[in-house]
């Protein structure tokens, strides 16, 4: 039993943090919003060069072959900057699925290509227009298309960097990939979006802390008032008790049992609840400024809203936890229990 | 990262389980805060525990422990709560003062106090608060005046848990004339010392769980001071860290409660509001998250880290989850929620008593308002 990260894991997340801090500031987003784009090619190139998109890919598909814990740490750092590019869905979900189905696919040969994914749990495909390829589903089978082989209808999201599309397609134009592991895709997406949510949450708190130290009312920084402190402390409590759940979910996802699924769902629920609590506390602490376009918090709020409802709604995830509770033994000796041990 | 138990850890769990199965009393003991008999029955249980060498497994062997690590402690606690073993009447000693003594005490002090603490021979109360020093603990006015090799203690302590029936207490005393965080020392005193008067205070559940203590020229040897003279505040904060961060509330306690809640829900789901299932799920999630957080903390401490201000997040989390959990049970019980355990229709679990007890959680061990201040100031860096 050891619930600590290795030095290599910490180093990798540090690398990601530095890269994102330099290349993905609010100024960067604002320029992208003005230009109406959702992908910064220079930033994506540096993400690719650093190897962040290769973490989960097996070595035979040109990847690094690390695990979900490693990728979750990167996703958390991406959340801290509300990264516009689809790192989670492309490198965390779609590319590993494609590598499992078609390791020789030419779409994997270009490391800078992003791959979008349609999943039975989601009505729309995110960032399909800028993807080199889209994985589509039909009756449990996966198909690969390029965006020009399908009809994309934009479904604008409140989050300017989530470009959602309805997809109309014809099997005749698609490359069949065979039966795919949609459940693994779902669990990975839920897990990495949970990790992303931890990053969103911490940034919302940090933005509010910076503001509350500076902003003066009644002759003192507003951060010295307990009413302000307690909003942010409560958000931090939510973050601190989501973190170990995300870490455990990442460590256990490979078990593929009812406990592992419940823990992924738990992680998704509490990390995005923490992000919601933090974003709303942050807006409140910023006062009227927090409701303005000019202050950056709203982007963290909007991403939180989007990720909360996608890749399984809260009630979907609660139902998976209920299944664990009502079909498996409960109690203090069951924290790390596995389904097969209880069979 | 490896979230599996080693074969040694599994063997240890089996050892704890089989010992507890053979020794845990078949019928629940009367609560230790209810009567002297209940208190003494719990002392006897502590002696039984010690006979199996289970008094405080993490302490060094020479001081009455087993020299085990924090993961083993968690396993012990899991089995302890799973077995439904009696509450630890000496928790002020074994969970708060004990770890502090191990960190700050001299070898002689450890030899004198720890083994008797681990065996239940001496049961401890805390004496932190005073009428004018609650959340503002640095407002302590009780004094310790040096007189040769002794201290003369004077003052008025209040809300002292277990003090009604306990043997010893530890508290903060200041050098006369000193102010705020300076000049305080942590001193132990016997509750039956000449000049010490203990008056019970009834809690809202009717138990005499705490007391006020009047000290009039109580003489104790300077040996009873923990750490250096004037270092009391620093030591007190370390004690609070153990209390809030790790030891006071085992995750196992809430995991057992969440399991009982799920059982209650299963038995009542045909008649109860279906929306309550979400609360049952939430109670499990909270207990699970708390357990994972504590496992993570234990791993960090074993890797050499120290408990910091994040301990305050724990205290808020477990106290709030406890209220949510027990209130969910009351919502499931509906019109039977108010029945006491004496009612013919009462169920096996005394949920109303658990709920009333849970309401104290946000107050004791430093109110949750104070914890939020600590988080805001010391974790987030907001100004005082």
Interface residues (C-beta under 8 A of the other chain):
Chain A: X1 X2 X3 X4 X5 X6 X9 X69 X205 X209 X212 X213 X220 X221 X223 X224 X226 X228 X229 X230 X232 X233 X234 X236 X237 X240 X241 X242 X243 X244 X245 X247 X248 X251 X252 X263 X266 X269 X270 X318 X321 X322 X325 X326 X330 X331 X332 X333 X334 X335 X336
Chain B: X1 X2 X3 X4 X5 X6 X9 X13 X71 X77 X78 X79 X81 X82 X251 X252 X255 X256 X258 X259 X262 X266 X277 X278 X280 X281 X284 X285 X286 X288 X289 X290 X291 X292 X293 X295 X296 X298 X299 X300 X303 X310 X313 X316 X317 X369 X371 X372 X373 X375 X376 X377 X379 X380 X381 X382 X383 X384
